[in-house]
Amino acid sequence: MIKEFVKESLAQDVGRGDLYALVEQSIPASAKIVAKSDGVLAGVVYADTLAQLEEFEVEWSFDDGGAFVKGDVIARLKGDSHTLLRNERTFLNIVLHASSIATLTRKYAKLVEPYNVKLLDTRKTRPLLRIFEKYATRCGGAVNHRLGLDDSLMIKDTHLRTIKDLKAYITKARKLIPFTTKIEVEAETFEMAVSAMKSGADIVMCDNMPIDLIKEIVAYRNENFAHILLEASGNISLETIEAYAACGVDAISSGALIHQANWIDLSMKMD
């Protein structure tokens, strides 16, 4: 899957061929990838696959998840000039996209770390880039939420509009879904959270709730259903995530890790 992704990425950029290579013969060459801003590295697995396919060498100064600062040489590349220049943009795009997500994710992860709360990503990913973008959040310190609808059964507000009896639905679901699969129910009120717990949910998502309300739900859970996990979600930002982490929930999910990540700055310099 990684190999096909990398092949398609390169093909999109190269098209019918690199016109530069028509003019001059190829010569032995080397280059370096330089950080022009601080960040967290991600994309090594994909970039290494590109190097293997295109037969050039990469020597990394950092591993996936490693923090770098402006001015650091992140990697050194060696090959022939045609190959390095043909792969420049694809190589940089892969590392930039992944590292930008990892960089923002690390900021969130550091804020929740003191509270022993898991930071989760979401399914709010770009089409066909889910595995790549979720890999990047892992490099930044997040834990993957489900990769798709087949990972766990999440009953959201839209589903609940079609379910008349939640407890009966969950009872039936236990007989049909895999034994190891968890069931998560989204709740927007205290009453809905209690109903989800009483109906047999493994996880209750406190969606778009004020912090004081989540604290009430945490207290109720601790007293009555200690085995059930609580997840906070919904418009949680860098400014608010620490307060949510202090509420006593087990996890916090945020689509912002991916869709709010601004690109950092890296460039390739030929030696």
Summary of the structure (lengths in Angstrom):
residues: 271
radius of gyration: 22.7
end to end distance: 32.9
largest distance: 74.8
contacts: 862
relative contact order: 0.16
helix: 45%
strand: 20%
